[in-house]
C-alpha cells in the first residue's frame, strides 16, 4: 500500500461503526493512533462506546477514551469488523 493510499484508508475509518464478527456494536471510530517512528496504525479510538465495549477490559487513552487494537480488525467497509477474542 502506498503512503497516500494508507492516508486515504485511515480517513475512511473515522466515523465508521465498530462491530464484532458476532454483530455486537462497540461504538464509532473517532480517531486513530499511529506508531510515530514507523507510521504503523496501532489503535482505533472509540467514541460513543456501548455497554459491550465498556464491559471489555480495553486499554484507554490518556483522556479515558477506549482503544481497540488495530490488529483485531478483520475488515473495514460499511462497518469496521473486529475479532472480539483478539482484543482481550
Residue frames as a rotation matrix with the C-alpha (Angstrom) as fourth column:
UNK 1
0.587 0.810 0.000 0.00
0.810 -0.587 0.000 0.00
0.000 0.000 -1.000 0.00
UNK 2
-0.261 -0.654 0.710 1.38
0.606 -0.683 -0.407 3.40
0.752 0.324 0.575 -0.94
UNK 3
-0.852 -0.142 -0.504 1.61
0.507 -0.467 -0.724 6.16
-0.133 -0.873 0.470 1.67
UNK 4
-0.812 0.581 -0.054 -1.17
-0.572 -0.775 0.269 8.19
0.114 0.249 0.962 0.02
UNK 5
-0.170 0.758 -0.629 -3.43
-0.194 0.600 0.776 5.15
0.966 0.254 0.045 -0.11
UNK 6
-0.476 -0.087 -0.875 -2.73
0.751 0.478 -0.456 4.44
0.458 -0.874 -0.162 3.57
UNK 7
-0.973 0.107 -0.204 -3.76
0.015 -0.855 -0.518 8.00
-0.230 -0.507 0.831 4.48
UNK 8
-0.513 0.821 -0.249 -6.94
-0.703 -0.236 0.671 7.69
0.493 0.519 0.698 2.41
UNK 9
-0.186 0.396 -0.899 -7.76
0.263 0.902 0.343 4.33
0.947 -0.173 -0.272 4.05
UNK 10
-0.715 -0.138 -0.685 -7.26
0.692 0.003 -0.722 5.70
0.102 -0.990 0.093 7.55
UNK 11
-0.898 0.435 -0.063 -9.51
-0.425 -0.896 -0.131 8.70
-0.114 -0.090 0.989 6.83
UNK 12
-0.311 0.810 -0.497 -12.20
-0.472 0.322 0.821 6.28
0.825 0.489 0.282 5.67
UNK 13
-0.482 0.077 -0.873 -12.15
0.592 0.763 -0.260 4.54
0.646 -0.642 -0.413 9.08
UNK 14
-0.972 0.084 -0.219 -13.13
0.119 -0.627 -0.770 7.64
-0.202 -0.774 0.600 11.06
UNK 15
-0.466 0.878 -0.104 -16.87
-0.870 -0.477 -0.126 7.78
-0.160 0.032 0.987 11.67
UNK 16
-0.276 0.341 -0.899 -17.42
-0.409 0.804 0.431 4.07
0.870 0.487 -0.082 10.96
UNK 17
0.564 0.531 0.632 -19.35
-0.818 0.259 0.513 1.90
0.109 -0.807 0.581 13.40
UNK 18
-0.607 -0.783 -0.136 -17.26
-0.713 0.612 -0.341 -0.79
0.350 -0.110 -0.930 15.11
UNK 19
0.593 0.776 0.213 -18.93
-0.804 0.556 0.213 -4.20
0.048 -0.298 0.953 15.44
UNK 20
-0.342 -0.639 0.688 -17.71
-0.584 0.719 0.377 -7.66
-0.736 -0.273 -0.619 16.38
UNK 21
-0.855 0.011 -0.519 -17.96
-0.446 0.494 0.746 -10.54
0.265 0.869 -0.418 13.93
UNK 22
-0.732 0.644 -0.221 -20.85
0.679 0.667 -0.307 -11.75
-0.050 -0.374 -0.926 16.12
UNK 23
-0.131 0.714 0.688 -22.66
0.623 -0.481 0.617 -8.46
0.772 0.509 -0.381 15.45
UNK 24
0.379 0.226 -0.897 -22.16
0.893 -0.344 0.291 -6.71
-0.243 -0.911 -0.333 18.81
UNK 25
0.593 -0.129 0.795 -21.90
0.313 -0.873 -0.374 -2.95
0.742 0.470 -0.477 18.37
UNK 26
0.040 -0.689 -0.723 -18.93
0.998 0.062 -0.004 -1.33
0.048 -0.722 0.690 20.15
UNK 27
0.276 0.051 -0.960 -19.13
0.329 -0.943 0.044 2.34
-0.903 -0.328 -0.277 19.13
UNK 28
0.977 0.060 0.206 -17.76
0.213 -0.415 -0.885 4.71
0.032 0.908 -0.418 16.48
UNK 29
0.048 -0.998 0.051 -14.17
0.999 0.049 0.013 5.27
-0.016 0.050 0.999 15.33
UNK 30
0.914 0.294 -0.280 -13.32
0.321 -0.945 0.056 8.84
-0.248 -0.141 -0.958 16.37
UNK 31
0.560 -0.802 -0.208 -9.56
-0.823 -0.567 -0.029 8.86
-0.094 0.187 -0.978 15.84
UNK 32
0.851 -0.384 -0.358 -6.53
0.203 0.870 -0.450 6.71
0.484 0.310 0.818 15.10
UNK 33
0.688 -0.706 0.170 -3.29
-0.489 -0.277 0.827 6.14
-0.537 -0.652 -0.535 16.99
UNK 34
0.844 -0.472 -0.253 -0.11
-0.056 0.392 -0.918 5.57
0.533 0.790 0.304 14.99
UNK 35
0.502 -0.829 -0.246 3.39
0.718 0.241 0.653 4.46
-0.482 -0.504 0.717 15.98
UNK 36
0.811 -0.101 -0.576 5.31
-0.229 -0.961 -0.154 7.68
-0.538 0.257 -0.803 15.31
UNK 37
-0.188 -0.981 -0.044 8.55
-0.466 0.050 0.883 6.04
-0.864 0.186 -0.467 14.18
UNK 38
-0.808 -0.175 0.563 7.07
0.272 0.736 0.620 3.58
-0.523 0.654 -0.547 11.69
UNK 39
-0.683 0.638 -0.356 3.69
-0.730 -0.575 0.370 5.11
0.032 0.513 0.858 10.85
UNK 40
-0.808 0.372 -0.456 2.03
0.258 0.921 0.294 1.79
0.529 0.120 -0.840 11.74
UNK 41
-0.069 0.882 0.465 -1.62
-0.652 -0.393 0.649 2.03
0.755 -0.259 0.602 12.76
UNK 42
-0.913 -0.372 -0.167 -1.85
-0.098 0.598 -0.796 0.69
0.396 -0.710 -0.582 16.32
UNK 43
-0.682 0.688 -0.247 -5.26
0.535 0.239 -0.811 1.63
-0.499 -0.685 -0.530 17.75
UNK 44
-0.326 0.735 0.595 -8.71
0.398 -0.464 0.792 2.82
0.858 0.494 -0.141 16.79
UNK 45
-0.996 0.089 0.001 -10.05
-0.044 -0.482 -0.875 5.37
-0.077 -0.871 0.484 19.28
UNK 46
-0.520 0.851 -0.069 -13.64
0.740 0.489 0.461 4.57
0.426 0.189 -0.885 20.19
UNK 47
-0.884 0.381 0.271 -16.31
-0.448 -0.857 -0.254 7.24
0.135 -0.346 0.928 20.65
UNK 48
0.020 0.991 0.129 -19.81
-0.982 -0.004 0.186 6.60
0.185 -0.131 0.974 21.99
UNK 49
-0.864 -0.414 -0.286 -18.83
-0.369 0.908 -0.197 3.22
0.342 -0.065 -0.938 23.50
UNK 50
0.199 0.952 -0.233 -21.68
-0.527 0.305 0.793 0.80
0.826 -0.035 0.563 24.01
UNK 51
0.607 0.093 0.789 -22.24
-0.764 0.340 0.549 -1.46
-0.217 -0.936 0.277 27.03
UNK 52
0.959 -0.283 0.025 -20.50
0.275 0.901 -0.336 -4.22
0.073 0.328 0.942 25.04
UNK 53
0.274 -0.902 0.334 -17.34
0.185 -0.291 -0.939 -2.12
0.944 0.319 0.087 24.72
UNK 54
0.136 -0.181 0.974 -17.49
-0.811 -0.585 0.005 -0.89
0.568 -0.791 -0.227 28.31
UNK 55
0.871 0.250 0.423 -17.75
-0.460 0.718 0.523 -4.48
-0.173 -0.650 0.740 29.58
UNK 56
0.721 -0.685 -0.105 -14.41
0.469 0.594 -0.653 -5.36
0.509 0.422 0.750 27.93
UNK 57
0.599 -0.625 -0.500 -11.06
0.410 -0.297 0.862 -4.72
-0.688 -0.722 0.079 29.59
UNK 58
0.650 -0.294 0.700 -9.88
0.665 -0.225 -0.712 -2.35
0.367 0.929 0.049 26.84
UNK 59
-0.459 -0.824 -0.333 -6.85
0.880 -0.474 -0.041 -0.09
-0.124 -0.312 0.942 27.05
UNK 60
0.705 0.688 -0.173 -7.65
0.671 -0.725 -0.151 3.58
-0.230 -0.010 -0.973 27.50
UNK 61
0.077 -0.600 0.796 -6.13
0.564 -0.632 -0.531 6.74
0.822 0.490 0.289 26.07
UNK 62
-0.844 -0.493 -0.210 -4.92
0.458 -0.462 -0.759 9.46
0.278 -0.737 0.616 28.46
UNK 63
-0.751 0.610 0.252 -8.29
-0.627 -0.779 0.018 11.18
0.207 -0.144 0.968 28.21
UNK 64
-0.485 0.533 0.693 -10.14
-0.448 0.529 -0.721 7.95
-0.751 -0.660 -0.018 29.04
UNK 65
0.336 0.615 -0.714 -11.30
-0.936 0.132 -0.327 7.06
-0.107 0.778 0.619 25.53
UNK 66
0.510 -0.074 0.857 -11.31
-0.128 0.979 0.161 3.33
-0.850 -0.192 0.490 24.79
UNK 67
-0.145 -0.672 -0.726 -8.74
-0.941 -0.133 0.311 1.92
-0.306 0.729 -0.613 22.39
UNK 68
0.845 0.364 0.392 -9.31
-0.187 0.887 -0.422 -1.00
-0.501 0.283 0.818 20.01
UNK 69
-0.203 -0.968 0.145 -6.10
-0.136 0.174 0.975 -2.70
-0.970 0.178 -0.167 18.81
UNK 70
0.135 0.228 -0.964 -5.87
-0.948 -0.254 -0.193 -2.40
-0.289 0.940 0.181 15.03
UNK 71
-0.826 -0.526 -0.204 -4.59
-0.560 0.805 0.196 -6.00
0.061 0.277 -0.959 14.97
UNK 72
-0.633 0.660 0.404 -8.14
0.181 0.633 -0.752 -7.12
-0.753 -0.403 -0.520 15.88
UNK 73
0.041 0.657 -0.752 -9.67
-0.713 -0.508 -0.483 -5.52
-0.700 0.556 0.448 12.75
UNK 74
-0.207 -0.007 0.978 -10.87
0.382 0.920 0.088 -8.19
-0.901 0.392 -0.188 10.35
UNK 75
-0.356 0.135 0.925 -12.41
0.915 -0.150 0.375 -5.94
0.189 0.979 -0.070 7.70
UNK 76
-0.435 0.239 -0.868 -13.45
0.239 -0.899 -0.367 -2.37
-0.868 -0.367 0.334 7.08
UNK 77
-0.706 0.351 0.615 -16.18
0.616 -0.124 0.778 -1.44
0.349 0.928 -0.129 4.64
UNK 78
0.114 0.816 0.566 -19.59
0.055 -0.574 0.817 -0.12
0.992 -0.062 -0.110 5.75
UNK 79
0.957 0.104 0.271 -18.57
-0.270 -0.021 0.963 -1.19
0.106 -0.994 0.008 9.29
UNK 80
-0.201 -0.979 -0.018 -15.25
-0.813 0.177 -0.554 -1.91
0.546 -0.097 -0.832 10.98
UNK 81
0.822 0.485 -0.300 -15.48
-0.294 0.811 0.505 -5.58
0.488 -0.327 0.809 11.98
UNK 82
-0.156 -0.881 0.447 -13.27
-0.925 -0.029 -0.378 -6.74
0.346 -0.473 -0.810 14.83
UNK 83
0.053 0.063 -0.997 -12.47
0.159 0.985 0.071 -10.16
0.986 -0.162 0.042 16.28
UNK 84
0.706 0.351 0.615 -13.59
-0.479 -0.402 0.780 -9.86
0.521 -0.845 -0.115 19.90
UNK 85
0.924 -0.357 -0.138 -11.20
0.368 0.726 0.581 -12.60
-0.107 -0.587 0.802 21.03
UNK 86
0.151 -0.923 0.355 -8.24
0.851 -0.061 -0.522 -10.60
0.503 0.380 0.776 19.66
UNK 87
0.112 -0.086 0.990 -8.82
-0.109 -0.991 -0.074 -7.57
0.988 -0.099 -0.121 21.88
UNK 88
0.916 0.228 0.330 -8.52
-0.344 0.024 0.939 -9.17
0.206 -0.973 0.101 25.31
